[in-house]
């Protein structure tokens, strides 16, 4: 509440009472009038707490196939999986996180499953500072994981990434691993999940929602695709609605990001309130159009968006070379946090452009859209955060009071106000509906609670609201940056980064190095960070020689020109390195297995680490508090995996970082 009051004061608003001037009498009267039509009559039940591993939970979603409840935690940057015996009883828990959580899962705001449970995509309120190891570089966006149940873990439902999710199918591929990068047994050791793709055009994410069977066509995209990897996204830095289509996930075997379609709807203006998620959900009835419902907490609004609406305007990526800080034509101050709005970078339509992008290949599509059909459905909820849909009603959680407001989806009118009893901090909601009854799940990030309440299908299901797009007949501009001219040969190739980026071979006698700029390689004398050691004739050192070199320690080279880029360290294959957070936390220091050709690490106090990260909480064991998690914020409290991914015998790893090509300087 204090945080919200400070936010309002900064905007010039007077400090309100705790109820934020809620029109109580009118709502009470309305509740009395609609008492017979109220949706929820049961009292909620709390089914999980901090003793189950919840640490500032911000979202909750039921896995569509395993029927496990997945809770996204902000404080430990991972997921707590509640294995249920029924809707209100937790049998045991499992923790999942990424070994490189500081890039793939930091400060999680939300998560969303595909309808078939094949994938889970996460959303992070982060500007990518690697737990404050590097400066914010805003190279952040949604991370997608393959989460079909497989052999006691999670992964791929069959032989390919497009395989149907059939739990424990004979040809399923388990992608949960231990810290050494080997197949994991969650009953005996800490397990992590391996990310299958990540995009980087949306820092400070506040909410996310998967769209089932979404079609991508128009704009820069050629033809039509139905990838089933489309997510809608509440982007908090520039404060827009976004849409990400991964198109073809790169998978766990490589890091090739050259295909994706990203849309920034710059006419849907959201407002970020730090620390308060702005969740979203797509909902509708069979045979009727579905709408995207968005909680906008800072502005006290619930929006309804037609996800099929909008028109392509132009590329979101800057075209003029003056808009790229690494280019000679750039003028200081033209761009701020990746958004460029001065000089040639400002378009006649009144919006600028962006220069942070995952890939520079022509097959990578980053677009601006507008003319979106949108409607303010309600301003009844003082601080809307969690949101869910069922049977013609939109359920919205008020972050400040812990109450859930049930709205008529057609009119936005208040049907019911329901108190969860958890107080301030109410965040994510999820509804699992059957034929006649539904379970509404909720989490409170302040009290570390997950709860559930059951309600019957209402007799009357309202029609959807009429959401009309504004008149718009602008012709889209398909101009794109001339990367073949500004970046030189190979701009359409997958970005790669050599493991030498993480090494300093000076003490091993290296006198010459190979440096590549704009696709051209040259031999230079003396140590240059990130270059490849070679002999005086330009012959590259062998992998064995390279692995004997010292690790780079210039992690904080903040010289005002080119701070060291920790993304490049991670993508070069290192999970344990002085320039990234220690994944062992208090049980370290870690030792990297990269020199053995393995994508993993070991911990100095391995036994204590294993005990602390694998103990599960069973409902019949009494004292759940016996599970002690590592206390360091950088520890791996039992979970997923961002694989380092050695892609070839030569150790070259595909890189999803534009910095290597000069947009972000390494």
C-alpha positions in Angstrom: 0.0 0.0 0.0 2.8 2.4 0.9 4.4 1.7 -2.5 1.2 2.6 -4.3 0.8 5.7 -2.2 4.3 6.8 -3.1 3.5 6.1 -6.8 0.4 8.3 -6.7 2.2 11.1 -4.9 4.9 11.1 -7.6 2.1 11.6 -10.1 0.7 14.5 -8.2 -2.2 12.6 -6.7 -3.2 13.1 -3.0 -2.6 10.2 -0.7 -5.8 8.2 -0.5 -7.1 6.0 2.2 -6.4 2.3 2.1 -9.5 1.7 0.1 -8.5 4.3 -2.4 -11.8 6.2 -2.3 -13.7 3.0 -3.4 -17.4 3.9 -4.0 -18.4 1.5 -1.2 -22.1 2.5 -1.0 -22.7 2.1 -4.7 -21.1 -1.3 -4.8 -22.8 -2.5 -1.7 -26.1 -1.5 -3.2 -25.2 -3.3 -6.4 -24.2 -6.4 -4.5 -27.5 -6.4 -2.7 -29.3 -6.0 -6.0 -27.4 -8.9 -7.7 -27.1 -11.1 -4.6 -29.1 -13.9 -6.4 -26.6 -13.8 -9.3 -23.4 -13.9 -7.2 -20.9 -16.4 -8.6 -18.8 -17.4 -5.6 -20.5 -18.5 -2.3 -17.8 -20.8 -0.8 -15.1 -19.7 1.6 -11.5 -20.0 0.2 -9.0 -22.6 1.4 -5.3 -21.9 1.7 -3.5 -24.9 0.3 0.2 -23.9 0.2 2.5 -21.4 2.1 6.1 -20.5 2.5 6.6 -24.0 4.1 5.9 -25.4 0.6 8.6 -23.3 -0.9 6.6 -20.2 -1.9 8.7 -17.1 -2.0 6.9 -13.9 -3.1 4.6 -15.8 -5.5 3.3 -13.7 -8.3 1.5 -16.1 -10.5 -0.2 -19.5 -10.5 -1.2 -21.8 -13.4 -2.5 -25.3 -13.6 -0.5 -27.5 -15.9 -3.0 -28.6 -18.5 -1.8 -32.2 -18.7 -0.2 -33.1 -15.4 -2.8 -31.3 -13.3 0.0 -29.9 -11.1 -0.2 -26.3 -9.8 2.8 -24.3 -10.9 3.5 -21.2 -8.8 5.9 -18.5 -10.2 8.1 -17.1 -7.4 9.7 -13.6 -7.7 12.1 -14.0 -4.7 13.8 -17.2 -5.7 13.5 -16.7 -9.5 11.8 -20.0 -10.1 8.7 -22.2 -9.9 7.3 -24.3 -7.1 5.2 -27.2 -8.4 2.4 -28.3 -6.2 1.5 -31.9 -6.9 -2.2 -32.3 -6.0 -4.2 -35.2 -4.8 -7.4 -33.2 -5.4 -8.3 -29.5 -6.0 -7.6 -28.6 -2.4 -4.8 -31.0 -1.2 -1.1 -30.8 -1.9 0.7 -34.2 -1.8 4.3 -32.9 -2.3 6.2 -30.2 -4.0 9.1 -29.8 -6.4 11.2 -26.7 -7.2 12.3 -25.8 -10.7 14.6 -23.1 -11.7 17.1 -22.3 -14.4 20.8 -22.8 -13.6 21.2 -19.4 -15.3 18.1 -18.0 -13.6 19.7 -14.5 -13.5 19.0 -14.2 -17.2 16.2 -16.7 -18.0 14.0 -16.3 -14.9 14.9 -13.3 -12.7 12.2 -11.6 -10.7 9.5 -13.6 -12.4 6.2 -11.8 -12.8 4.1 -14.4 -14.6 4.0 -17.7 -16.5 1.7 -19.2 -19.1 1.1 -22.7 -20.6 0.2 -23.6 -24.0 -3.3 -25.3 -24.1 -1.8 -28.7 -24.6 0.9 -28.3 -21.8 3.7 -28.6 -24.4 5.3 -25.4 -23.4 5.5 -22.9 -20.5 6.6 -19.3 -21.1 7.9 -17.0 -18.4 7.8 -13.2 -18.0 10.3 -11.3 -15.9 10.4 -7.8 -14.3 14.0 -7.4 -15.1 16.4 -5.2 -17.1 19.0 -8.0 -17.3 21.6 -7.0 -14.8 22.6 -10.6 -13.9 21.9 -10.0 -10.2 23.7 -6.7 -10.4 26.9 -8.2 -12.0 26.4 -6.0 -15.0 24.6 -2.8 -15.8 21.0 -2.9 -17.0 21.2 -3.5 -20.7 17.4 -4.3 -21.3 18.3 -7.4 -23.3 15.3 -9.2 -21.8 12.1 -10.9 -22.9 10.0 -14.1 -22.7 11.7 -17.4 -22.1 10.0 -20.6 -23.3 10.4 -24.1 -21.9 9.2 -27.5 -23.1 7.2 -28.9 -20.2 5.5 -32.1 -21.2 5.7 -34.7 -18.3 8.4 -37.2 -19.2 10.0 -39.9 -17.0 9.6 -38.1 -13.7 10.6 -34.8 -15.2 9.6 -32.5 -18.0 10.6 -32.1 -21.6 9.5 -33.0 -25.1 6.4 -35.1 -25.6 7.9 -37.0 -28.6 10.6 -37.1 -31.1 10.3 -33.4 -32.2 9.5 -30.1 -30.7 6.1 -30.2 -32.4 5.2 -33.6 -30.9 1.9 -33.9 -29.1 2.3 -33.8 -25.3 1.5 -37.3 -24.2 2.8 -37.8 -20.6 5.6 -40.3 -20.4 5.3 -41.3 -24.0 7.8 -44.0 -25.0 9.7 -41.5 -27.3 9.5 -38.5 -24.9 12.7 -36.6 -24.3 13.3 -35.6 -20.7 14.9 -32.1 -20.5 15.2 -31.7 -16.8 18.8 -32.1 -15.8 21.1 -31.9 -12.7 23.7 -29.3 -12.2 26.2 -31.4 -14.1 23.9 -31.3 -17.1 22.9 -35.0 -17.0 19.4 -36.4 -17.0 17.9 -35.7 -13.6 16.0 -37.9 -11.0 13.9 -35.4 -9.0 13.5 -37.9 -6.2 17.3 -37.8 -5.5 18.8 -34.5 -6.6 18.1 -31.0 -7.6 16.6 -30.6 -11.1 16.4 -27.8 -13.6 14.6 -27.3 -16.9 16.4 -26.3 -20.1 15.1 -23.3 -21.9 14.1 -23.9 -25.6 14.1 -20.3 -26.7 14.2 -16.7 -25.5 13.5 -13.4 -27.2 14.9 -10.0 -25.9 12.7 -7.1 -27.0 10.7 -6.7 -23.9 12.3 -5.8 -20.5 10.3 -5.3 -17.3 7.5 -7.7 -18.2 4.5 -7.5 -15.9 2.1 -10.1 -17.4 1.9 -12.7 -20.1 -0.8 -14.9 -21.7 -0.6 -17.7 -24.3 -2.9 -17.6 -27.3 -4.0 -21.0 -28.5 -3.9 -21.7 -32.2 -3.0 -18.1 -33.0 -2.2 -17.3 -36.7 0.7 -15.0 -37.6 0.4 -13.3 -41.0 0.8 -9.8 -42.5 3.4 -7.1 -42.0 6.9 -8.3 -42.6 5.9 -11.9 -42.3 5.6 -13.9 -45.5 2.7 -16.4 -45.7 0.8 -17.7 -42.7 2.0 -19.6 -39.6 0.3 -21.3 -36.7 3.2 -22.2 -34.4 1.3 -22.4 -31.1 4.1 -20.4 -29.5 2.3 -17.0 -29.5 2.2 -15.1 -26.2 0.8 -11.6 -25.4 3.0 -9.5 -23.2 2.8 -6.5 -20.8 6.1 -4.7 -21.5 6.9 -2.3 -18.6 9.9 -0.3 -19.9 8.2 1.4 -22.9 4.8 0.4 -21.4 3.1 -1.2 -24.4 1.2 -4.3 -25.2 3.4 -6.7 -27.2 2.9 -10.0 -29.1 5.7 -12.6 -29.4 5.6 -15.5 -31.8 8.7 -17.8 -31.4 7.8 -19.4 -34.8 10.5 -22.1 -34.6 12.0 -22.6 -31.2 15.7 -23.2 -31.3 15.4 -26.1 -28.9 17.9 -27.2 -26.3 20.5 -28.4 -28.8 21.4 -25.0 -30.2 20.9 -21.2 -29.8 19.8 -20.1 -33.3 17.3 -17.2 -32.9 16.9 -16.1 -36.6 13.2 -16.8 -36.8 10.6 -14.9 -34.8 7.8 -12.4 -35.2 7.4 -9.7 -32.6 4.8 -7.0 -32.6 4.7 -3.9 -30.5 1.2 -2.4 -30.3 2.2 1.2 -29.5 -1.4 2.5 -29.4 -2.1 0.2 -26.4 -0.5 2.2 -23.6 -0.1 0.4 -20.3 1.6 1.8 -17.2 4.0 -0.2 -15.0 3.7 0.0 -11.3 6.9 -1.4 -9.9 6.5 -4.7 -8.0 2.8 -5.1 -8.9 2.1 -7.5 -11.8 -0.3 -6.5 -14.6 -1.6 -10.0 -15.5 -3.6 -10.8 -18.6 -5.7 -13.7 -19.9 -7.4 -14.7 -23.2 -11.0 -15.8 -22.6 -14.1 -16.6 -24.5 -16.9 -19.2 -25.1 -17.0 -21.9 -27.8 -18.2 -20.4 -31.0 -17.6 -16.8 -29.9 -14.6 -14.5 -30.4 -12.1 -14.5 -27.5 -10.8 -11.3 -26.1 -7.6 -10.4 -24.3 -8.2 -9.0 -20.8 -5.4 -7.0 -19.2 -5.1 -5.7 -15.6 -3.5 -2.3 -15.7 -2.8 -1.6 -12.0 -1.1 1.8 -12.2 -4.1 3.3 -14.0 -6.8 1.3 -12.2 -8.2 -0.2 -15.4 -9.2 -3.5 -16.9 -8.8 -3.5 -20.7 -10.5 -5.7 -23.3 -8.5 -6.1 -26.5 -9.5 -7.9 -29.7 -6.3 -10.0 -30.4 -7.3 -10.4 -34.1 -7.3 -6.6 -34.6 -4.6 -4.1 -35.4 -2.7 -3.0 -38.5 1.0 -3.3 -39.4 2.6 0.1 -39.4 6.4 -0.4 -40.0 9.5 -2.0 -38.7 10.0 -1.4 -35.0 13.8 -1.7 -35.5 15.6 1.4 -36.4 16.6 1.8 -40.0 19.0 4.8 -40.1 22.5 4.1 -39.0 22.3 7.2 -36.8 20.1 5.2 -34.4 22.7 2.6 -33.5 25.2 3.7 -30.7 28.0 1.5 -32.1 28.0 3.2 -35.5 30.0 6.3 -36.4 26.9 8.3 -37.4 25.4 8.0 -33.9 24.9 11.2 -31.8 24.9 10.9 -28.0 21.4 11.3 -26.5 19.6 10.0 -29.6 18.5 6.8 -27.8 17.6 6.0 -24.2 17.2 2.4 -23.0 17.1 1.2 -26.6 14.4 3.6 -27.8 15.5 6.2 -30.2 13.4 9.4 -30.8 15.6 12.1 -32.1 16.7 13.2 -35.5 16.3 10.7 -38.3 15.1 8.1 -35.7 11.8 9.9 -35.1 9.2 8.9 -37.6 6.5 11.3 -39.0 3.9 9.2 -37.3 5.2 10.5 -33.9 6.9 7.4 -32.7 10.6 6.5 -32.8 12.3 3.1 -33.2 14.2 0.5 -31.2 17.8 -0.8 -31.6 17.8 -3.7 -29.2 16.9 -6.9 -31.1 17.7 -10.6 -30.7 18.9 -11.2 -34.2 19.8 -9.1 -37.3 18.8 -11.8 -39.9 16.2 -10.9 -42.5 14.1 -13.7 -41.2 13.7 -12.0 -37.8 10.7 -9.7 -37.7 10.2 -6.9 -35.2 7.2 -4.8 -36.1 5.1 -1.8 -35.0 1.3 -2.2 -35.0 -1.5 0.2 -34.2 -5.3 0.6 -34.9 -6.0 -1.9 -32.2 -9.6 -2.6 -31.1 -9.5 -1.9 -27.4 -12.0 -1.0 -24.6 -11.7 0.1 -21.0 -13.9 -2.7 -19.6 -13.9 -1.5 -16.0 -12.4 1.0 -13.5 -14.2 -0.7 -10.6 -11.1 -2.4 -9.2 -8.8 -0.1 -7.3 -5.5 -1.8 -8.1 -6.2 -4.7 -10.6 -3.4 -7.2 -10.8 -4.5 -10.9 -11.1 -7.0 -11.8 -13.8 -8.8 -14.9 -15.0 -11.9 -15.8 -17.1 -14.7 -18.3 -16.9 -18.2 -18.5 -18.3 -18.7 -15.0 -19.4 -17.2 -13.4 -16.4 -13.8 -11.7 -15.8 -12.3 -12.3 -12.3 -9.9 -9.5 -11.2 -7.8 -9.5 -8.1 -7.3 -6.2 -6.2 -3.6 -6.1 -5.2 -4.2 -3.8 -2.2 -7.2 -5.4 -0.5 -6.9 -9.1 -1.4 -10.4 -9.0 -2.8 -11.5 -10.5 -6.2 -14.0 -8.5 -8.3 -16.2 -10.5 -10.6 -17.1 -8.5 -13.7 -19.7 -9.1 -16.4 -17.7 -9.4 -19.6 -20.2 -7.6 -21.8 -20.8 -4.5 -19.7 -17.9 -4.5 -17.2 -20.4 -4.1 -14.4 -19.6 -5.5 -11.0 -21.3 -8.8 -10.3 -19.6 -9.6 -7.0 -16.8 -8.6 -4.7 -15.2 -11.5 -2.9 -12.6 -11.4 -0.1 -9.8 -14.0 -0.2 -8.9 -13.1 3.3 -5.2 -12.8 2.4 -4.9 -9.0 2.5 -2.6 -6.8 0.4 -0.4 -8.6 -2.2 -3.0 -10.5 -4.1 -1.4 -11.3 -7.5 -1.9 -14.1 -10.0 -5.2 -15.9 -10.6 -6.1 -19.0 -12.6 -9.4 -20.8 -13.2 -9.8 -24.5 -14.0 -13.3 -25.1 -15.2 -15.1 -28.4 -15.6 -18.6 -28.9 -17.0 -20.5 -27.7 -14.0 -18.0 -26.3 -11.4 -14.7 -24.4 -11.5 -11.8 -23.9 -9.2 -10.3 -20.4 -8.8 -6.7 -20.4 -7.6 -4.9 -17.4 -6.3 -1.5 -16.4 -4.9 -0.6 -13.6 -2.5 3.0 -12.4 -2.9 3.2 -10.7 0.5 1.9 -13.6 2.6 3.4 -16.4 0.5 0.0 -18.2 0.2 -1.7 -20.1 -2.5 -5.5 -20.6 -2.1 -8.5 -22.0 -4.0 -12.2 -21.5 -4.0 -14.8 -23.5 -5.9 -17.9 -22.1 -7.6 -20.7 -23.5 -9.9 -21.4 -22.6 -13.5 -23.7 -19.6 -13.5 -27.1 -19.9 -15.0 -26.6 -16.9 -17.4 -23.4 -16.4 -19.4 -23.1 -12.8 -20.7 -22.2 -12.1 -24.3 -18.7 -10.6 -25.1 -18.3 -6.9 -25.2 -18.3 -5.1 -28.5 -14.7 -4.0 -29.0 -14.4 -1.8 -32.1 -11.2 -0.7 -33.8 -10.7 3.0 -34.7 -10.8 4.0 -38.3 -7.3 3.4 -39.8 -6.3 3.1 -43.4 -2.5 3.7 -43.2 -0.3 1.8 -45.7 2.4 -0.2 -43.9 6.0 0.6 -44.6 8.2 -2.5 -45.1 11.5 -0.7 -45.1 14.2 -2.6 -43.1 17.7 -1.8 -41.9 20.5 -2.4 -44.5 22.4 -4.8 -42.3 24.3 -6.2 -45.3 25.9 -2.7 -45.6 26.3 -1.7 -41.9 27.3 -5.1 -40.5 29.3 -6.6 -43.3 29.4 -10.2 -44.6 27.5 -12.9 -42.6 24.8 -10.8 -41.1 22.2 -13.5 -41.9 24.3 -16.2 -40.2 23.5 -17.3 -36.7 25.3 -15.2 -34.1 28.1 -17.1 -32.4 30.5 -16.4 -29.6 33.7 -18.3 -29.0 34.5 -19.7 -25.6 37.7 -17.6 -25.7 35.4 -14.7 -24.7 35.5 -15.9 -21.1 39.3 -16.5 -21.0 42.5 -14.4 -20.6 45.5 -16.3 -22.0 48.1 -13.7 -21.2 49.7 -15.8 -18.4 49.9 -18.8 -20.8 52.1 -16.9 -23.2 49.5 -15.7 -25.8 50.9 -12.8 -27.8 48.5 -12.6 -30.7 44.8 -12.8 -31.0 42.2 -13.1 -33.7 39.6 -10.3 -33.7 36.5 -10.3 -35.9 34.7 -7.0 -36.8 31.9 -6.6 -39.3 32.5 -10.2 -40.5 36.2 -9.6 -41.2 38.9 -11.4 -39.1 42.3 -9.9 -38.4 45.3 -10.9 -36.4 46.3 -8.4 -33.7 49.1 -8.3 -31.1 48.5 -8.1 -27.4 45.5 -9.1 -25.3 42.1 -7.8 -26.4 39.1 -9.0 -24.3 36.9 -11.4 -26.1 39.3 -12.3 -28.9 40.7 -15.7 -29.7 44.3 -16.5 -28.9 46.5 -17.5 -31.8 50.1 -17.9 -32.7 52.1 -15.3 -34.7 51.0 -17.0 -37.9 47.3 -16.7 -37.1 46.7 -20.3 -36.1 44.0 -20.5 -33.5 44.8 -22.1 -30.2 43.3 -25.6 -29.6 40.5 -26.1 -27.2 42.8 -27.9 -24.9 45.2 -24.9 -24.8 42.3 -22.5 -24.3 40.9 -24.4 -21.4 44.2 -24.0 -19.5 43.9 -20.2 -19.6 42.7 -18.1 -16.7 39.2 -16.9 -16.5 38.5 -13.3 -17.3 38.1 -11.1 -14.2 37.4 -7.7 -15.8 33.7 -8.2 -15.0 33.1 -4.6 -13.9 34.9 -2.8 -16.7 32.5 0.2 -16.5 34.7 2.6 -18.4 31.8 4.6 -19.8 32.3 3.1 -23.2 32.0 -0.6 -23.3 31.0 -2.4 -20.1 31.8 -6.1 -20.1 28.8 -8.1 -21.3 27.8 -11.0 -19.1 25.3 -12.2 -21.7 28.3 -13.1 -23.9 29.9 -15.0 -21.0 26.8 -17.1 -20.5 26.4 -17.7 -24.2 30.0 -18.7 -24.6 29.2 -21.7 -22.5 30.0 -20.8 -19.0 27.6 -21.4 -16.1 30.4 -21.0 -13.5 32.6 -17.9 -14.2 33.8 -14.9 -12.1 31.6 -12.6 -14.3 28.2 -14.3 -13.6 26.5 -15.2 -10.3 27.8 -18.3 -8.6 25.0 -21.0 -9.1 26.1 -22.8 -5.9 25.5 -19.8 -3.7 26.5 -20.4 -0.1 27.5 -24.0 -1.1 30.2 -22.8 -3.5 32.4 -21.8 -5.0 31.4 -23.6 -8.1 33.7 -25.3 -10.6 32.8 -25.2 -14.2 32.7 -28.5 -16.2 33.1 -26.6 -19.5 36.7 -27.6 -19.8 35.5 -31.2 -19.9 33.0 -30.4 -22.7 30.1 -30.7 -20.3 27.4 -27.9 -19.9 27.4 -27.9 -16.1 29.2 -27.3 -12.8 29.9 -28.8 -9.4 29.8 -27.2 -6.0 32.5 -27.2 -3.3 30.0 -28.4 -0.6 28.1 -30.8 -2.9 26.4 -32.9 -0.2 24.9 -29.9 1.6 23.8 -28.4 -1.7 22.0 -31.6 -2.7 20.1 -31.9 0.6 19.1 -28.2 0.6 17.7 -28.3 -3.0 16.0 -31.7 -3.2 14.0 -32.2 0.0 10.3 -32.3 -0.9 7.4 -31.6 1.4 4.8 -34.4 1.6 1.4 -33.7 3.1 1.7 -36.6 5.5 5.1 -35.8 7.0 4.1 -33.1 9.4 6.9 -30.6 9.8 7.3 -29.0 6.4 9.8 -26.6 7.8 12.5 -29.2 7.8 13.3 -28.2 4.3 16.0 -25.5 4.4 16.7 -23.7 1.2 19.9 -21.8 0.5 19.7 -18.3 1.9 21.8 -16.5 -0.8 19.6 -14.9 -3.4 21.9 -16.4 -6.1 21.4 -20.0 -5.0 19.7 -22.6 -7.0 16.8 -23.6 -4.8 16.0 -26.7 -6.6 15.1 -26.3 -10.2 15.5 -25.6 -13.9 18.3 -25.2 -16.3 19.5 -22.7 -18.7 21.9 -25.0 -20.5 25.2 -23.6 -21.6 24.9 -25.6 -24.7 28.3 -26.6 -26.2 27.2 -26.8 -29.8 30.3 -28.3 -31.5 33.6 -30.0 -30.8 35.2 -26.7 -31.4 33.2 -25.2 -28.5 31.6 -22.5 -30.5 28.1 -21.7 -29.1 25.3 -20.0 -31.0 24.6 -16.6 -29.5 21.4 -14.7 -29.1 23.2 -11.4 -28.6 23.2 -8.5 -31.0 26.1 -7.0 -29.2 28.6 -9.1 -31.1 27.5 -7.2 -34.2 27.7 -3.8 -32.7 24.2 -2.9 -31.5 25.2 -3.7 -27.9 28.9 -3.3 -27.4 30.7 -6.2 -25.6 
